[in-house]
Amino acid sequence: MTNPPSEPGTVADVAHDRTIPFARPLLGEEERQAAAAVLDGHILTHGPQVAAFEAAFAKRLGVRHAVALSSCTAGLHLALVAKGIGPGDDVVVPAMTHVATAHAVEHCGARVVFADVEAETGCLDPEAVAKAVTSRTRAIIPVHYLGLPCDMDRLSAIADEADAALIEDAATGLGALWKDRPAGTIGTCGVFSFYPTKHMTTLEGGMLITNDDTLSATVRKQRAFGYDKTLGERTLPGLYDIDTLGWNYRMNEVQAAIGLHQLDRLDGFLASRATNAKLLAERLGDLPGARLFPFVHGARRSGHFCVNVTLDPNSAIRREDLMAHLQSRGVGFSVHYPIALPASRYYAERLDRNSGAFPATHWPVANWIAQRTLSLPCGPHLVEGDVETIAWAVREFFGKE
Ligand SMILES: Cc1ncc(COP(=O)(O)O)c(C=O)c1O
């Protein structure tokens, strides 16, 4: 990577030999060999790699159960199904999240109730949740926004009071801490994503963790069609009964073999993310008309999914201009998330049908973030000089280089 020269005025002429990607999975020789070993064998699914990955993940997070799945979305869906949530029930979801969080509720036939997020963190706002909870509420899904945990004390208290499940969407929450407890271990269950941009990857994949024996057993059964016997439990091959509705949401053996090695490397990945994020945040702490969401907030410690620059509501700066500038400088970025879900075409229609039209101002913080935030890279794929280049490009845009 060509570093920008230190002298102001010449930066526009820098020829970058590479675009810094927002994220890039780091898959090495060990992952390759592990995948090849599975392919050379005859057990491609239902096998020992998945069992070993689940055991290692549960041990690392300090929970009784980990259930490997085809995605985080599948885990959110099954968690709701396993809690018996369906038509006639409400589930409170942040208005600022990936659509998977809300779609999981829709798939159960329950009603999505959106609550706004905190302006300081982007995490689900307990006050908004308290207002959204009714006698129909059966679950609350806090999303640990970009790696920072939600206020789990207050959300747990609200969930307990409402007798509702607290399902942590920890898709971007690996490595995050709430009072020294890992995000994902505090509520009824937590669900992680191993999509390629995440803290570790199994290509696609997810993991549900819980200390609830019944929930774990139900999810395990429902991820595999609702068979009453697993492959290992069948005395005669091919013979089973079906005692519940299920899906095919399994993780396969290649994914799990890769996941085991990614898990071994997770501490290194997290350390690198923390270092990059802190360096970048230090360099971007004084941008006029913009702010960064914190990595530490009270009892919350981030797992550093990204560094997000959010333009102030009244700033005259246009996010599209910042994007175009970064593109011209070879700096990758992403947006989390590009639309407040109640304003998305699908959910706007649902809200109209079910509850009368809501103005966009109903979720002001989510709408502001959706329109004005930009996520910068901090992953372990960054090489020496990248953080400096990213900081330089952003500062240049803000006239601060
Ligand atoms: C907050 C959140 N929840 C759920 C998901 C879905 O994860 P997956 O792609 O593993 O289904 C994502 C994806 O990025 C996400 O950001």
The ligand as a Gaussian input file, in Angstrom:
#p B3LYP/6-31G(d) Opt

LIG

0 1
 C      -27.469000      -7.359000      13.556000
 C      -27.517000      -8.498000      12.585000
 N      -28.337000      -9.527000      12.827000
 C      -28.411000     -10.584000      11.984000
 C      -27.640000     -10.639000      10.841000
 C      -27.764000     -11.813000       9.919000
 O      -26.666000     -12.668000      10.025000
 P      -26.519000     -13.906000       9.005000
 O      -26.033000     -13.346000       7.721000
 O      -25.509000     -14.812000       9.655000
 O      -27.854000     -14.538000       8.904000
 C      -26.779000      -9.596000      10.553000
 C      -25.955000      -9.642000       9.330000
 O      -25.059000      -8.906000       9.117000
 C      -26.699000      -8.505000      11.445000
 O      -25.886000      -7.468000      11.197000

